Amino acid sequence: TPTLAGYFQNEPYFDMESVEVYRGPQGTFVGKNAAGGAVFINTNDPHLDELDGSVELGGGDYGSLEATGIVNIPMGETAALRLGYRHAERDHFYDAITGVYTGHPGEVDNNSYRLGLLWQPSDNFSTTLKVDYHDLDFGGNPTTVFGQEPLGVVEQYANFAYTDESTRAVLDLQYKFANGITLSSLTGYQDI
């Protein structure tokens, strides 16, 4: 599903299957806005094989904490569910933030959720639905006078925020004929 160009850098990437880079222009296959090429970032689909999952944890300076959890759950012989969650948080980098300000400048609190459903009633037909929800709070960007000393001390006198909230849904229907030709329908919805 297409995404806004500026949002490409903020959305967290987790449970990835592949990344495909196509040099431009790619207008024939992905639309007129792909004059410089296209990048396809593909997440893992649910699968019928087995129950599996993964957990990934990380931490660092400034109270950094990252956690990702993925689980794939087969539901009988024709359906599967895949759930994913990603969290990232971090404190600000500044020595001191003073002034009359709101928010939490430079502090990050990001949460992303993914739901995938697979229904494959036969070898010829399958449908995959993926829904992503992102609630990304980057805390806002502190502002100060350029060259003010000390650089690690910020006086913030403005109301500010830096948040992104998005929902994306993709429905992929595929039917494979006996002669090997596949009929495919890909439908997407996005609200940012």
PyRosetta script that sets phi, psi and omega in degrees:
from pyrosetta import init, pose_from_sequence

init()
pose = pose_from_sequence("TPTLAGYFQNEPYFDMESVEVYRGPQGTFVGKNAAGGAVFINTNDPHLDELDGSVELGGGDYGSLEATGIVNIPMGETAALRLGYRHAERDHFYDAITGVYTGHPGEVDNNSYRLGLLWQPSDNFSTTLKVDYHDLDFGGNPTTVFGQEPLGVVEQYANFAYTDESTRAVLDLQYKFANGITLSSLTGYQDI")
pose.set_psi(1, 135.7)
pose.set_omega(1, 179.8)
pose.set_phi(2, -62.9)
pose.set_psi(2, 152.5)
pose.set_omega(2, 176.2)
pose.set_phi(3, -133.6)
pose.set_psi(3, 161.0)
pose.set_omega(3, 179.0)
pose.set_phi(4, -67.0)
pose.set_psi(4, 141.7)
pose.set_omega(4, -174.8)
pose.set_phi(5, -58.6)
pose.set_psi(5, -43.3)
pose.set_omega(5, -178.8)
pose.set_phi(6, -70.0)
pose.set_psi(6, -23.1)
pose.set_omega(6, -177.4)
pose.set_phi(7, -81.0)
pose.set_psi(7, -15.0)
pose.set_omega(7, -177.7)
pose.set_phi(8, -56.0)
pose.set_psi(8, -34.6)
pose.set_omega(8, -175.8)
pose.set_phi(9, -87.5)
pose.set_psi(9, -19.6)
pose.set_omega(9, -176.1)
pose.set_phi(10, -90.7)
pose.set_psi(10, -32.9)
pose.set_omega(10, -175.3)
pose.set_phi(11, -67.2)
pose.set_psi(11, 130.0)
pose.set_omega(11, 179.3)
pose.set_phi(12, -73.6)
pose.set_psi(12, 144.1)
pose.set_omega(12, 179.4)
pose.set_phi(13, -107.4)
pose.set_psi(13, 119.5)
pose.set_omega(13, 178.4)
pose.set_phi(14, -149.0)
pose.set_psi(14, 155.8)
pose.set_omega(14, -177.0)
pose.set_phi(15, 54.7)
pose.set_psi(15, 51.1)
pose.set_omega(15, -175.5)
pose.set_phi(16, -86.9)
pose.set_psi(16, 140.8)
pose.set_omega(16, 174.2)
pose.set_phi(17, -97.1)
pose.set_psi(17, -46.7)
pose.set_omega(17, -178.0)
pose.set_phi(18, -162.6)
pose.set_psi(18, 162.5)
pose.set_omega(18, 172.7)
pose.set_phi(19, -128.4)
pose.set_psi(19, 126.5)
pose.set_omega(19, 180.0)
pose.set_phi(20, -117.8)
pose.set_psi(20, 131.6)
pose.set_omega(20, 179.4)
pose.set_phi(21, -117.6)
pose.set_psi(21, 123.3)
pose.set_omega(21, 179.7)
pose.set_phi(22, -116.6)
pose.set_psi(22, 123.9)
pose.set_omega(22, 177.9)
pose.set_phi(23, -70.0)
pose.set_psi(23, 149.9)
pose.set_omega(23, -174.5)
pose.set_phi(24, -82.6)
pose.set_psi(24, 170.5)
pose.set_omega(24, -6.0)
pose.set_phi(25, -81.6)
pose.set_psi(25, 150.8)
pose.set_omega(25, -179.4)
pose.set_phi(26, -121.9)
pose.set_psi(26, 24.7)
pose.set_omega(26, -175.6)
pose.set_phi(27, -58.0)
pose.set_psi(27, -31.0)
pose.set_omega(27, -178.4)
pose.set_phi(28, -63.9)
pose.set_psi(28, -37.8)
pose.set_omega(28, -173.7)
pose.set_phi(29, -100.7)
pose.set_psi(29, -29.4)
pose.set_omega(29, -174.6)
pose.set_phi(30, -126.6)
pose.set_psi(30, 7.5)
pose.set_omega(30, 174.8)
pose.set_phi(31, 110.0)
pose.set_psi(31, 165.1)
pose.set_omega(31, -173.2)
pose.set_phi(32, -66.8)
pose.set_psi(32, -18.8)
pose.set_omega(32, -178.2)
pose.set_phi(33, -83.2)
pose.set_psi(33, 7.4)
pose.set_omega(33, -177.4)
pose.set_phi(34, -105.2)
pose.set_psi(34, 40.4)
pose.set_omega(34, -178.6)
pose.set_phi(35, -63.5)
pose.set_psi(35, -30.4)
pose.set_omega(35, -179.3)
pose.set_phi(36, -93.8)
pose.set_psi(36, 2.3)
pose.set_omega(36, -178.3)
pose.set_phi(37, 118.6)
pose.set_psi(37, -171.2)
pose.set_omega(37, -178.8)
pose.set_phi(38, -148.0)
pose.set_psi(38, 148.9)
pose.set_omega(38, 175.5)
pose.set_phi(39, -123.5)
pose.set_psi(39, 123.9)
pose.set_omega(39, 177.3)
pose.set_phi(40, -107.4)
pose.set_psi(40, 119.1)
pose.set_omega(40, 178.3)
pose.set_phi(41, -109.7)
pose.set_psi(41, 109.4)
pose.set_omega(41, -172.5)
pose.set_phi(42, -104.7)
pose.set_psi(42, 126.8)
pose.set_omega(42, 176.0)
pose.set_phi(43, -90.6)
pose.set_psi(43, 161.7)
pose.set_omega(43, 178.9)
pose.set_phi(44, -66.8)
pose.set_psi(44, 139.4)
pose.set_omega(44, 174.7)
pose.set_phi(45, -87.6)
pose.set_psi(45, 156.5)
pose.set_omega(45, 169.5)
pose.set_phi(46, -61.6)
pose.set_psi(46, 152.2)
pose.set_omega(46, 177.9)
pose.set_phi(47, -137.4)
pose.set_psi(47, 156.5)
pose.set_omega(47, -175.1)
pose.set_phi(48, -86.6)
pose.set_psi(48, -9.1)
pose.set_omega(48, -169.6)
pose.set_phi(49, -59.9)
pose.set_psi(49, -59.4)
pose.set_omega(49, -173.0)
pose.set_phi(50, -162.0)
pose.set_psi(50, 164.2)
pose.set_omega(50, 172.2)
pose.set_phi(51, -73.3)
pose.set_psi(51, 124.7)
pose.set_omega(51, 176.1)
pose.set_phi(52, -154.5)
pose.set_psi(52, 171.8)
pose.set_omega(52, -179.8)
pose.set_phi(53, -176.0)
pose.set_psi(53, -178.2)
pose.set_omega(53, 178.4)
pose.set_phi(54, -155.3)
pose.set_psi(54, 154.8)
pose.set_omega(54, 174.9)
pose.set_phi(55, -132.2)
pose.set_psi(55, 136.3)
pose.set_omega(55, -179.9)
pose.set_phi(56, -133.0)
pose.set_psi(56, 127.8)
pose.set_omega(56, -179.5)
pose.set_phi(57, -125.6)
pose.set_psi(57, 147.1)
pose.set_omega(57, 177.1)
pose.set_phi(58, -152.1)
pose.set_psi(58, 155.2)
pose.set_omega(58, 178.5)
pose.set_phi(59, -152.1)
pose.set_psi(59, 165.1)
pose.set_omega(59, -179.5)
pose.set_phi(60, -170.3)
pose.set_psi(60, -166.4)
pose.set_omega(60, 179.8)
pose.set_phi(61, -62.2)
pose.set_psi(61, 164.1)
pose.set_omega(61, 178.2)
pose.set_phi(62, 59.0)
pose.set_psi(62, 34.3)
pose.set_omega(62, 177.1)
pose.set_phi(63, 67.0)
pose.set_psi(63, 24.7)
pose.set_omega(63, -179.0)
pose.set_phi(64, -66.8)
pose.set_psi(64, 133.5)
pose.set_omega(64, 176.4)
pose.set_phi(65, -144.7)
pose.set_psi(65, 130.7)
pose.set_omega(65, 176.1)
pose.set_phi(66, -131.3)
pose.set_psi(66, 140.8)
pose.set_omega(66, 178.0)
pose.set_phi(67, -146.6)
pose.set_psi(67, 136.5)
pose.set_omega(67, 176.9)
pose.set_phi(68, -135.1)
pose.set_psi(68, 134.1)
pose.set_omega(68, 176.7)
pose.set_phi(69, -132.6)
pose.set_psi(69, 133.1)
pose.set_omega(69, -179.5)
pose.set_phi(70, -131.0)
pose.set_psi(70, 139.0)
pose.set_omega(70, 173.2)
pose.set_phi(71, -141.9)
pose.set_psi(71, 136.0)
pose.set_omega(71, 175.9)
pose.set_phi(72, -113.0)
pose.set_psi(72, 125.1)
pose.set_omega(72, -175.1)
pose.set_phi(73, -125.2)
pose.set_psi(73, 107.1)
pose.set_omega(73, 172.4)
pose.set_phi(74, -67.3)
pose.set_psi(74, 139.3)
pose.set_omega(74, 179.0)
pose.set_phi(75, -122.7)
pose.set_psi(75, 80.5)
pose.set_omega(75, -175.5)
pose.set_phi(76, 85.0)
pose.set_psi(76, -161.4)
pose.set_omega(76, -176.6)
pose.set_phi(77, -91.9)
pose.set_psi(77, -9.2)
pose.set_omega(77, -174.3)
pose.set_phi(78, -122.8)
pose.set_psi(78, -3.0)
pose.set_omega(78, -175.7)
pose.set_phi(79, -139.0)
pose.set_psi(79, 153.8)
pose.set_omega(79, 177.2)
pose.set_phi(80, -150.2)
pose.set_psi(80, 152.9)
pose.set_omega(80, 179.9)
pose.set_phi(81, -124.2)
pose.set_psi(81, 137.5)
pose.set_omega(81, 176.4)
pose.set_phi(82, -130.5)
pose.set_psi(82, 125.8)
pose.set_omega(82, -179.3)
pose.set_phi(83, -119.9)
pose.set_psi(83, 140.4)
pose.set_omega(83, 177.8)
pose.set_phi(84, -139.5)
pose.set_psi(84, 147.0)
pose.set_omega(84, 177.3)
pose.set_phi(85, -142.0)
pose.set_psi(85, 139.1)
pose.set_omega(85, 177.6)
pose.set_phi(86, -135.8)
pose.set_psi(86, 131.9)
pose.set_omega(86, 177.8)
pose.set_phi(87, -129.6)
pose.set_psi(87, 138.6)
pose.set_omega(87, 174.8)
pose.set_phi(88, -141.1)
pose.set_psi(88, 132.4)
pose.set_omega(88, 176.0)
pose.set_phi(89, -139.9)
pose.set_psi(89, 154.9)
pose.set_omega(89, 179.7)
pose.set_phi(90, -163.3)
pose.set_psi(90, 144.6)
pose.set_omega(90, 174.2)
pose.set_phi(91, -79.3)
pose.set_psi(91, 173.0)
pose.set_omega(91, 178.9)
pose.set_phi(92, -76.5)
pose.set_psi(92, 165.2)
pose.set_omega(92, -176.5)
pose.set_phi(93, -97.4)
pose.set_psi(93, 0.7)
pose.set_omega(93, -167.9)
pose.set_phi(94, -90.2)
pose.set_psi(94, 149.8)
pose.set_omega(94, 177.6)
pose.set_phi(95, -66.6)
pose.set_psi(95, -41.6)
pose.set_omega(95, 178.9)
pose.set_phi(96, -155.5)
pose.set_psi(96, 141.6)
pose.set_omega(96, 173.0)
pose.set_phi(97, -122.4)
pose.set_psi(97, 118.3)
pose.set_omega(97, -178.8)
pose.set_phi(98, -122.2)
pose.set_psi(98, 174.7)
pose.set_omega(98, 178.7)
pose.set_phi(99, 104.0)
pose.set_psi(99, 173.8)
pose.set_omega(99, 178.9)
pose.set_phi(100, -89.3)
pose.set_psi(100, 99.8)
pose.set_omega(100, -177.5)
pose.set_phi(101, -136.8)
pose.set_psi(101, 162.9)
pose.set_omega(101, 175.7)
pose.set_phi(102, -120.5)
pose.set_psi(102, 166.6)
pose.set_omega(102, 179.0)
pose.set_phi(103, 86.8)
pose.set_psi(103, -161.5)
pose.set_omega(103, 179.4)
pose.set_phi(104, -138.4)
pose.set_psi(104, 81.1)
pose.set_omega(104, -171.7)
pose.set_phi(105, -57.7)
pose.set_psi(105, 128.5)
pose.set_omega(105, 175.9)
pose.set_phi(106, 78.4)
pose.set_psi(106, -3.6)
pose.set_omega(106, 179.5)
pose.set_phi(107, -92.4)
pose.set_psi(107, 137.4)
pose.set_omega(107, -174.8)
pose.set_phi(108, -109.5)
pose.set_psi(108, 136.8)
pose.set_omega(108, 173.6)
pose.set_phi(109, -146.5)
pose.set_psi(109, 92.9)
pose.set_omega(109, -174.1)
pose.set_phi(110, -114.7)
pose.set_psi(110, 136.4)
pose.set_omega(110, 178.3)
pose.set_phi(111, -134.8)
pose.set_psi(111, 131.7)
pose.set_omega(111, 179.9)
pose.set_phi(112, -132.8)
pose.set_psi(112, 140.3)
pose.set_omega(112, -178.1)
pose.set_phi(113, -128.9)
pose.set_psi(113, 144.5)
pose.set_omega(113, 177.0)
pose.set_phi(114, -139.2)
pose.set_psi(114, 135.7)
pose.set_omega(114, 176.2)
pose.set_phi(115, -123.6)
pose.set_psi(115, 129.8)
pose.set_omega(115, 175.4)
pose.set_phi(116, -127.3)
pose.set_psi(116, 134.7)
pose.set_omega(116, 177.4)
pose.set_phi(117, -126.2)
pose.set_psi(117, 132.0)
pose.set_omega(117, 176.5)
pose.set_phi(118, -118.9)
pose.set_psi(118, 133.7)
pose.set_omega(118, 172.0)
pose.set_phi(119, -130.2)
pose.set_psi(119, 119.2)
pose.set_omega(119, -177.4)
pose.set_phi(120, -132.6)
pose.set_psi(120, 82.3)
pose.set_omega(120, -175.8)
pose.set_phi(121, -71.5)
pose.set_psi(121, -16.9)
pose.set_omega(121, 178.7)
pose.set_phi(122, -149.9)
pose.set_psi(122, 172.1)
pose.set_omega(122, 177.1)
pose.set_phi(123, -68.7)
pose.set_psi(123, -19.7)
pose.set_omega(123, -175.9)
pose.set_phi(124, -91.2)
pose.set_psi(124, -27.9)
pose.set_omega(124, -172.7)
pose.set_phi(125, -124.6)
pose.set_psi(125, 137.3)
pose.set_omega(125, 173.0)
pose.set_phi(126, -147.6)
pose.set_psi(126, 151.2)
pose.set_omega(126, 174.9)
pose.set_phi(127, -136.0)
pose.set_psi(127, 137.0)
pose.set_omega(127, 179.1)
pose.set_phi(128, -127.7)
pose.set_psi(128, 128.2)
pose.set_omega(128, 175.7)
pose.set_phi(129, -116.3)
pose.set_psi(129, 129.1)
pose.set_omega(129, 175.1)
pose.set_phi(130, -125.8)
pose.set_psi(130, 134.5)
pose.set_omega(130, 177.0)
pose.set_phi(131, -127.9)
pose.set_psi(131, 126.2)
pose.set_omega(131, 177.5)
pose.set_phi(132, -114.7)
pose.set_psi(132, 140.5)
pose.set_omega(132, 172.0)
pose.set_phi(133, -132.6)
pose.set_psi(133, 128.2)
pose.set_omega(133, -179.5)
pose.set_phi(134, -123.1)
pose.set_psi(134, 130.0)
pose.set_omega(134, 173.4)
pose.set_phi(135, -123.0)
pose.set_psi(135, 96.0)
pose.set_omega(135, -171.2)
pose.set_phi(136, -110.6)
pose.set_psi(136, 117.2)
pose.set_omega(136, 178.8)
pose.set_phi(137, -117.0)
pose.set_psi(137, 108.4)
pose.set_omega(137, -178.8)
pose.set_phi(138, -94.0)
pose.set_psi(138, 4.1)
pose.set_omega(138, 172.3)
pose.set_phi(139, 81.4)
pose.set_psi(139, -12.8)
pose.set_omega(139, -177.2)
pose.set_phi(140, 94.2)
pose.set_psi(140, 158.8)
pose.set_omega(140, -179.6)
pose.set_phi(141, -103.3)
pose.set_psi(141, 116.0)
pose.set_omega(141, 177.4)
pose.set_phi(142, -61.8)
pose.set_psi(142, 144.8)
pose.set_omega(142, 178.3)
pose.set_phi(143, -120.8)
pose.set_psi(143, 146.1)
pose.set_omega(143, 178.2)
pose.set_phi(144, -156.3)
pose.set_psi(144, 171.5)
pose.set_omega(144, 178.7)
pose.set_phi(145, -77.0)
pose.set_psi(145, 131.0)
pose.set_omega(145, -178.9)
pose.set_phi(146, -60.9)
pose.set_psi(146, 132.6)
pose.set_omega(146, 177.6)
pose.set_phi(147, 86.3)
pose.set_psi(147, -2.0)
pose.set_omega(147, 179.4)
pose.set_phi(148, -66.1)
pose.set_psi(148, 137.0)
pose.set_omega(148, 179.4)
pose.set_phi(149, -104.9)
pose.set_psi(149, 148.4)
pose.set_omega(149, -12.5)
pose.set_phi(150, -76.4)
pose.set_psi(150, 152.4)
pose.set_omega(150, -174.1)
pose.set_phi(151, -66.1)
pose.set_psi(151, -25.8)
pose.set_omega(151, -179.1)
pose.set_phi(152, -83.2)
pose.set_psi(152, -2.5)
pose.set_omega(152, 179.2)
pose.set_phi(153, -108.5)
pose.set_psi(153, 123.4)
pose.set_omega(153, -175.0)
pose.set_phi(154, -117.4)
pose.set_psi(154, 131.8)
pose.set_omega(154, 170.7)
pose.set_phi(155, -101.4)
pose.set_psi(155, 117.2)
pose.set_omega(155, -174.1)
pose.set_phi(156, -114.5)
pose.set_psi(156, 118.5)
pose.set_omega(156, -177.2)
pose.set_phi(157, -125.3)
pose.set_psi(157, 37.9)
pose.set_omega(157, -178.3)
pose.set_phi(158, -141.6)
pose.set_psi(158, 151.5)
pose.set_omega(158, 171.3)
pose.set_phi(159, -81.5)
pose.set_psi(159, 131.3)
pose.set_omega(159, -176.3)
pose.set_phi(160, -154.7)
pose.set_psi(160, 163.5)
pose.set_omega(160, 175.1)
pose.set_phi(161, -160.5)
pose.set_psi(161, 159.2)
pose.set_omega(161, 174.9)
pose.set_phi(162, -145.1)
pose.set_psi(162, 92.0)
pose.set_omega(162, -178.1)
pose.set_phi(163, -131.0)
pose.set_psi(163, 148.5)
pose.set_omega(163, 172.2)
pose.set_phi(164, -129.3)
pose.set_psi(164, 134.8)
pose.set_omega(164, 174.7)
pose.set_phi(165, -132.6)
pose.set_psi(165, 129.5)
pose.set_omega(165, -177.1)
pose.set_phi(166, -145.7)
pose.set_psi(166, 153.2)
pose.set_omega(166, 173.1)
pose.set_phi(167, -130.8)
pose.set_psi(167, 134.0)
pose.set_omega(167, 178.5)
pose.set_phi(168, -135.8)
pose.set_psi(168, 135.4)
pose.set_omega(168, 176.8)
pose.set_phi(169, -131.3)
pose.set_psi(169, 137.4)
pose.set_omega(169, 179.7)
pose.set_phi(170, -133.1)
pose.set_psi(170, 129.4)
pose.set_omega(170, 177.0)
pose.set_phi(171, -117.5)
pose.set_psi(171, 121.9)
pose.set_omega(171, -178.0)
pose.set_phi(172, -117.7)
pose.set_psi(172, 114.4)
pose.set_omega(172, 177.5)
pose.set_phi(173, -109.9)
pose.set_psi(173, 133.1)
pose.set_omega(173, 179.7)
pose.set_phi(174, -137.7)
pose.set_psi(174, 133.8)
pose.set_omega(174, 174.3)
pose.set_phi(175, -128.0)
pose.set_psi(175, 124.5)
pose.set_omega(175, -178.7)
pose.set_phi(176, -105.4)
pose.set_psi(176, 121.0)
pose.set_omega(176, 178.8)
pose.set_phi(177, -77.9)
pose.set_psi(177, 164.0)
pose.set_omega(177, -178.6)
pose.set_phi(178, -61.0)
pose.set_psi(178, -29.6)
pose.set_omega(178, -179.2)
pose.set_phi(179, -81.7)
pose.set_psi(179, 3.3)
pose.set_omega(179, 176.9)
pose.set_phi(180, 95.7)
pose.set_psi(180, -10.4)
pose.set_omega(180, 178.4)
pose.set_phi(181, -75.1)
pose.set_psi(181, 135.5)
pose.set_omega(181, 180.0)
pose.set_phi(182, -112.0)
pose.set_psi(182, 128.7)
pose.set_omega(182, 174.0)
pose.set_phi(183, -97.3)
pose.set_psi(183, 125.4)
pose.set_omega(183, -172.8)
pose.set_phi(184, -129.8)
pose.set_psi(184, 142.8)
pose.set_omega(184, 174.8)
pose.set_phi(185, -130.5)
pose.set_psi(185, 125.4)
pose.set_omega(185, 179.8)
pose.set_phi(186, -122.8)
pose.set_psi(186, 118.3)
pose.set_omega(186, -177.6)
pose.set_phi(187, -122.7)
pose.set_psi(187, 137.3)
pose.set_omega(187, -178.4)
pose.set_phi(188, -135.6)
pose.set_psi(188, 153.9)
pose.set_omega(188, 174.7)
pose.set_phi(189, -137.8)
pose.set_psi(189, 140.5)
pose.set_omega(189, -178.9)
pose.set_phi(190, -145.8)
pose.set_psi(190, 135.4)
pose.set_omega(190, 176.4)
pose.set_phi(191, -135.3)
pose.set_psi(191, 118.7)
pose.set_omega(191, -179.1)
pose.set_phi(192, -121.8)
pose.dump_pdb("model.pdb")
